Amino acid sequence: MDRAVRKNGSKAAPQKNKPASRASAAPAAKAAKTASGRRSRPGEPPRTYPDLHDHIAALDAAGLLVTVDRPINKDTEMHPLVRWQFRGGIEEKDRKAFLFNNVVDTKGRKYDIPVVVGALAANREIYRIGIGCELDQIDATWNKAAANPIPPRIVKDAPCHEIVIMGDDLDKPGMGLDAIPVPISTPGWDNAPYTTLSQYITKDPETGVQNMGNYRGQVKGQRRLGMNPSLELRPGIFIHWEKAKARGERLPAAVVLGAPPCITFTSVQKLPETVDEFHVAGGLVGGPVNVVRAKTVDLLVPAEAEVVIEGFINTEWLEPEAPFGESHGHVNLQEFNAFMDVTCITRKKKAILTSIISQVTPSESSLIKRVAMEPLFHNHLKNVLGIQGVKKVVMHEPLTNLRKVVALIMDSKTPRNEVWRAMYGAASLHRAAGKYVIAVNEDIDPNNADALLWAMSYRANPALDIEILAHRDQGHGPRSKRNDGTDASVLIDATLKEKFPPISLPKREFMENAKKIWEELGLPPLRPQVPWFGYSLGEWSPEFDRAAELAVAGDYFETGKLIASQRRNDVKMNTEVRDVGYGTSGGKDKSGSKDRKKKKKNK
């Protein structure tokens, strides 16, 4: 391995921008607990939650961090390098975070700020460490945080203000936005570097309630940052912008690049516009998060933020923004969007910039949403709508980016009307989710598109089990002009409505025995895909079981004798035995029966 790349906390020469603290070498769960319980560093405000440096140290201790010390071009190499772990056949559990300590650009500029990619949700274990709970507790954790918000603690001195640049200094080379090593996400298509894990903080001009959401930001100049508020999601920032425009005012804003994980995770949650995310972040960690007043705008920002860009969003003029590779898997073409005039940039002395892999899914962007959105949908269907038959909600991630295809795992005893009510509920909860809602039973692997198509092919009758709901937004994706820009939802009931014959694979015991032989022969490792053994779907009799047992015992001639005694001559070819039975003695051929004798006499 290149000596400039270090994995899993391997020993190497200390780096100038190595995270300021490290968690003890321990299993992932223990490392996460250690990091989340850290005390603040000398001179910092008190806190009980991890900041980004603590989180990176925990990932390193858990073997989930790749540290790259060789020069990496942020414009041409960084995102393509990390992209390979999402498009190179690497399993999710084996994906890691990447910390780049030696960042350069095409013009040969060197940056004193490292960049970390994949540190929030390259895989589920990374997400779990960051949020500080087990994956099966995600739903309960978010519900508890939303129900028990804790106001933030306002501090006077904060790490994010260790370096402050404002006024004319922003126009000096290396002092404005050009000082921040923002990568190009989709080289060859994007027209500029874009901040991707960037939390925009704005305030409702009427109520004074802050809102924080994650949106992209195009680097347009030394002190000008573009934005795209994703209108199909109706974010709080857009509502704030409209209100400020109506008042003839600019909209104060602060853009956070790198924050404690509890704040970053909260910013990507779909919370009501009237809810201040800092309060929910406090509920998430069970105590107040530290915030500080921004230097040039009347907003509160995370005290432990790595970099904060302050300014005012223009409400009079719009200008072209994009092209940019989007998470729906296509390049977003140019649109007129707002822009921010930068008034101040603050940062830590040892700041680390966070960037997120988005574009074609699976990606870090899709996983960070999926882990929280699936439990949110499940909770809505089961506890809000009261549909107890919903066992699980799974959002299809590869290529489709979660929102378009939603699978509902339904208990086989669920009444059909309840199955349909669940599909209606899933199609209406989120304006951008549920273009295709498919209900299946527990034996179907919803993460396997082949299995979903299999269920749709054999368990759904298009004339009986499909409905189309019109009059919905197109949602996230390329904007088609067809049908006046509106879209529809397709609901497919692919659950079993009657007994079916077994799955035509060997029974489990035979497949398990064959797997042992496979491994004894030293053949390539197997990755069993559901279904990998046969099982009954209800239409199977003890007689069939007996015949199958005789077959594997080598006594299948016994079955042949039984079959011969069940002959009949009063049915057509391919008539199903289950429809007519085995007949009566008058219709049987018993090797010399009266049917044969009658034929012989007629001759």
N, C-alpha and C positions, 0 to 999 in steps of 0.2 A: 504493500500500500504506500502511496505517496506520503512521505513524512510530514507533509503540510496538511494532512487530513487526520484528525484524531477522532476515534469513536469511543463511546461508552466510558468516558472519563479516563482514558489511557494516559499514562504519564508523558508529558512533553514539556518543553520549555515554557515558563509562564508567559502569558500574553499580556500586552499592554492594556487591552480592554476586556480581560477576563471578568466574568461576573463577580461583583464585589464580595459575595458570600457563597458558600457551598453547603448543601445538605450532606449529612453523613452518608457514607456508602451503605445502602440498605435496599431491601426490596422496594418496588415502586410504591406500594401503599404506605410503608413506613416513611419513605422519603417525602411523600406528599404531606404526611402528617407533620414531619419535622419542619418543612418549609412553611406550612400554614401557621405554625405556632411560633415563628421567629419574633423576637423583639426588635424594635426599631434600632437602627444603627446610631452611634453617637452623633448628637446634633440634629437628629431627625425627630419629627413628631411621633408620639407613641402610636403603635398599631399592633394588631394581633393577626393580621392577614398578610400573605406573601405579596411582595411587589414582583415586577417582571424578573429582576435579577435573582430573587429567591426561587422563583418558578423555574428558571433556566437551570439553576443549580440542582434542583430536585430532578429535572429531566436528565441531567448529566449523571447524577448518582443512580438513576433507574435504568441507565443504558439506552436512553431514548434521544440522545443528542449526538449529532455529527458536527464536530468543530472543524472548520476549514480555515487554514492559516495562509494558504497560497493566495496570490491576487486573483480576484474574481471580478469580472466586468459586470456591473449592475445592469447595463443596458443590453447586453447580448448573451450573457452566460448564466446569471444567477437563477432566474425563474426556469429557464430550460433545464438546468441541472436538477432542481428540485422536482420539476414536472415529471421526470422520468420515473419517480417512485409511484406516480399515479397512473402512468400510461405504459409502464414497462413490465406488467404482470406480477408486480410485487404485492403480496397480500397486505391488507390493511394493517394487521397486527405488526407487520415488519416495517411499516413506514416510520420515519423519525423526523425530529426537528433538525434544522440546519442553522448553525451559527457561523456567519462569515465575518472574520476579524480583519480581513485585508481587502477592503472594497475600493475598486477603481471604476472609472468610466472610460468611454471610447476616446475621449480627449486626453487621457492620461492623468486626470485629476485623482488624487487620493483623498479618502474621507476618514475623519477621525471617529466616526460613529459606526460601530458594527451593525449588521443587519441580521435579524433572526427570522426564519421562514418556517412555518409548520409548527410553531411552538404552542399553539392553542388547540389545534385539532387535526394534526396529521393522522392520528388514529384515536380510538376511543380511550385508550389508557392515558394518553396525553391530556385529553379533555378531562378525564376523571381526576387526574392529579391536580389540574388547574382549578377545578370546581370544588375539590375537597370532599367528595362523597363517592360511594359505589354507584356504578351505572344503573343498577336497579332501583336506586333511591333518587334518581334525577327528577322524576315527576314530583315526588313528595318534597324534595328540597326546594324546587321552584315555587310550588304551591305555598309552602311555609314562608318563603321569602316575600312573596307577593302579599300574603295575608298579615305578615308581621314586619312592615317596613320600619327601618330605623333611620332617623334623620342623620345626616353627615355631621362630622365635627369640623368646624371652620378653624383653620390654623393661620398664623401670621407668616411664619417662615416655612418654606417648603422646598424639598429637593428639586422640584421642577423649575424653581427660580434661581438655581445656582448660576446659570448664565442667562442674561437678558439682553436682547438686541432689539432696538426700536429706533424710530425716526429715520434720519438720513443714513444711519449705519446699515440699514437693510439694503441700501442700494450699492454698497461696496461689494466687490467680488468676494465670494466665499462667506458672506454674512447674511444673505437672504435665503430664499428657498433653495438656491444653488448649493448651500452648505449641507443640505439633507440628502443622503444617498437613496433617493426614492428609485426603486427598480422599474424597468420596463417589463410589464407583465407578459405581453404577447409580442415579442420582437418580430418585426416584419409586417405587423398590422397596426399596432397602437401608434398614435401620432405624438406621444410624449410619455414621460414617466407619470404614473398615476399612484397616488396613495390608495391602498386597498383596505388595510385594517385601520381606518381613520374614523374616529368618533367625532361627529359634528355636534357641538353643544349650542343650542339656541334657547331663547326664552319667549314664552307667549307674551306679546306686547300688552295684552289685556289682563291676563291673570297673574303674570309673573312666574308661572311654573316653568321650570327648565325641562328640556327634553334632550335626550342623547340618542343618536342613531348612527349606524355604520354606513357610510356612503363613500364612493370613490371621489378622488380629487385630482384634477389634471393640473400638473405644474406648467403654468403658462408664462411665467416671467419671474423676475427677481422677487417680486412681492405681489403676485397675482395667482390665485388658486381657483381653478374651476370646480364645478360640482355637478352631480346628477342625483336628484332626490328620489329616483324610482317611483314615479307617480302612481304606478299600478298598486303600490303598497300603501298609498295615502299616508306618508310619514308625517310626524309632527313638524319637522323642519319646513315642509311645504306649506302647512297651515300657518305657521308663524310668518313665513315669507309673504303670504297673501295678506295677512293682517297688517304687517308692517307697510306693505305697498299701499294698502287702502288709507293708511295714516300719513303717507308721503314720507316715510322714514326708512333709513337703511336698517338692516337686520344685524345686530351684533352677533358674532359667532366666534367659537373657539374650536379648533380641530386638534384632537389628541392623537398623537402617534406613539403608541406604547403606553400601557397602563397596568396596574395590578389586574390579574386575571379576573377577579370578581367583578370589576368594572367593565372589562372588555366583554365578558360573557353576557352581562346584563344589557349592554348596548345592542346586541344582536337579537335579543328576545323581543317578541312582538307584544309590547305592553301598551296599554291605553295612552293616548297623547297627554292625558291629564296627570300621568304618573311620572314623578321624577325618578329616573333610574338610579341616582345615588342612594335614595331611600331603600330601593329594592336590593341594591348591592350590599347595603348594611344588613338587611334581613338575611341575605345569602350567607354572610360570614358571622352573623350573630353579634355584631357590634358596629359602631359608626365607622364609616370610611372617612379618611382625611381629605378635605378640600381646601382650596385657597382661592382668594379673589384674583381674577386675572388682572394683568397690569394695565390694559388699555380699553377693556370692555367690561360691562357690568355683568359678569358671569362667574360662576364658581367652577373650578377645574380640579381634577384629581391632583392632590399634593404630590403623589409619587409618580406622576406622569413622566415619561422619558422626554418627550418633545411636545410643546404646545404652540400652535400657530393661532394668533389672535387677529381679528379684523372685522370688517363690516361687509355683509353681502349686499350688493347693489340690487335695488328693487325697481329701478327705472329701466335699465338696459339688460338685454340678454345677448349672449354671443355664442357662436358655434362651439360645441363640446363633442369630443370623440373624433374619429373611430377608436373603439376600445373593445378588446375581446371580453365578452360577457359570460356570466355563469350559465346562461341557457345554451351555451355551446356555439353561438354565432357571434360575429363581430357586430357590435352596436354601432350603426352609422351615425352621422352627425345630427345633432338636435340643438336647438337653441336652449341654453340653460344659463342659470345665474353664475356669478363669479364673486369671489371675495377679494377685496383689497386688504392686504396684510398690513397691520400696524405694529406687530410685535411678534418675535419668536423667542420663546423661553425653553430651557432644556436643563437636564442634569449635566454635570461635568463628565460623567461616564455614561452617557445615554446609549441606549440600544434601540434601534429602529425596528419595529415589527412590520412585516409584510405578509400578506396572506395569498396563498395559491387559490385562484378562482377559475374562471373560464370553464372549459369542458369538464364535466363531472365524471367520476368522483374527484373531489378536490377538498382542500382544507375548508374552503368556504361552505361547501355543501354539507360536510360532516358536522361543522360547528352548529349548523341549523338543525340538521336531522336529529341529533341526539336529544335536543329539547323539543322539537316540533312533534315527533311521534308520540311521546307521552302526553303532550298538550292535546292532540287530537283524540287520543284514547280517553283521557279524562273527560273531555267534552262529551263524547258519545256515551260513555258509561255512566258518569256521575251527574252531568248536567241534563242530558236527554234521557237518562235512565234506561239505556239499552244494555241489559246485563249480558247479552249473548256475544258482545264484542270482546274477544280475547286479546287482540293486539292490533295496532295500526302500523303498517310499514310503508314508507315512502320510497319509491324506486329512485335510486341515486345515479347509476351510470348513465351518462349522456342526457337524461331527461331532467336532471336537477330537481329532484324531490317533488316539486309542486304539481307536475302534470299527471303522474300515475300514482294512485294511492290504493293500497291493498288493505282490505279489512278481513281479519281472521275471525271467523264466526263459529261459535259452538254449533255442532251438528243438530242440536235440538232446538235451535232458535226458530220461532215461527217466521214464516216467509214475510209477513208484513213488517216484522221487526228488522229483518235483513234489509228491506227496502228503506225503512226509516233511517237505518244506520248510514246507508249510502247517500240519502238526501242530506243528512246532517254533515257528512264528510265533504260533500260538494258545496256546502254553503258557509262553512265556518270561516274560511279564508278566501278572500276575493281572488287570489292568484293560484290557489291550489285546488286540485280535484277535477282536472279535465277528463280524466279517465278514472273512475272509481270501480274497483273490482272486488266483489265479495267472494271469498273462498273458505274452505274448511281447513282444519288444523293440519291435515296431512299434506297440504300444499306449501312448498317453501316460497314465501313471497319475495325473497331476495333473488330468486332464480326466475328470470323472464321466461325461460323455456317451460318451467312448471306452471306459470300463470297462463301461458298460451295453451298448454295442455289442458288445464281446467276449463278455459274458455271454449276449447274445441269440443270437449266431450261432456261438459256439465252445464252448458248454457245453450239454450235454443234461441237464436236471434229473434224469432217471432214472439217468444214468450218472456225472455229473460233480459232484454235490453231496453232501456229508455233513454231518450235524449232530452236534456234540459237546455232550453234556449235562453237567450238574454243574459249572458254573463260576459264579464270583461275578458279580453284576450289574456291578460296577466303577463307574467314575465316571459319575454321572448320577442323574436322579430315581429314587427307589427304589420300584419297582413291587411290589405285594403278590402278584401272580400267581405261581403255581408256587412258593409259599413263599419268594419273594424270591430264587430262584436264576435263572440265565440259561443261555444256550447259545452255542456258536459255530457259524457256518455257513462251511464250506470250499467254495470254488467253483473248479474247474479250468477256466478259460476260455482255456487255451492251445490252439493248433492241434494236432489229433491226426491230421490228414490234409491232403492238398493242397486248397487252395481257389482259386477263380477270383480274378483281380486285383481290387484296389480300384477301384470305378467312378468314378474322377476322371481328368481329362486327365493324360497323362504329364508328368513334371517339366518337360521342356523347353518344353512348350506353356504351362504355368502360369507359368513364369519369364518367358517372352516377354510374356504378357498382363500380368504385374505391371509390366513396363517401360512398357507402353502406359498402364496405369492411372496410373502416376506422371507420365508425360508430360502426361496430361489434367488433372493437378492435383487428382485425387480424394482423399478423406480417407485418411490413412495406414493401411496394412494391418497387421494383426497375425495372420500365418498361424497357423492351428490345425491340429495334426496330427489326421488326415491332410489335407494340402492338395494332394497330387498322387497319382496312381494308381501302384500298384506290384504286382508279381506275388506271389502266395502259393503258387506251385508248379504250379497247374493251368493251363498255357498252353503252346501249341505254336509251333514256328517258322512253321507255316502260318498261324496266327492273327496272328502278327507281320507276316507278308507281306501279309495282307489289310488290316491296319490301315494299313500303309505305303501301299498302293494307294489307300486311302480318302482319306488326307490329301493325296495327290498328285493327286486327282481322277480316278483310274482305277478307280473302284469297279465300273464295268460289267464289267471283267475278272473280278472276283470273282463277279458275277452269272452270268456264263457258266459258271464252275466249279461254282457251286451247282446250276445247271440240270442239269449232267451227273451230279449225285449224287442225283437223285430216286429214290424208291422207293415202292411201294404196298403193302408188306406190314407196315407198322407203324401204330400208333395215333397220334393227335394228341398232341403234347407228349412223345413218346418222346425221351429224350436220345440224341443221336448217339453220345456216348461209350460208351453201353451196347450199341449194335448195330452201330456202324460205318456205312459208306456203302452197304452192300448189295452184291449181285452183279449181273452183267449181266442175269440173268433178272428182277430186280426193278426194273431201271432204266427210266426213260422217256426215250428219246433222240429225241423228236420224230419219231415214225414207227416206233418200235420194235415188236417183235412183240406187246407187250402191247396197244398201240393197235390193231394190225392184227387181233388176236384179237377185240377188242371190236367192231370194224367188221364182221367176218365174222359174228359172232353176230347182228347186226342183220338 
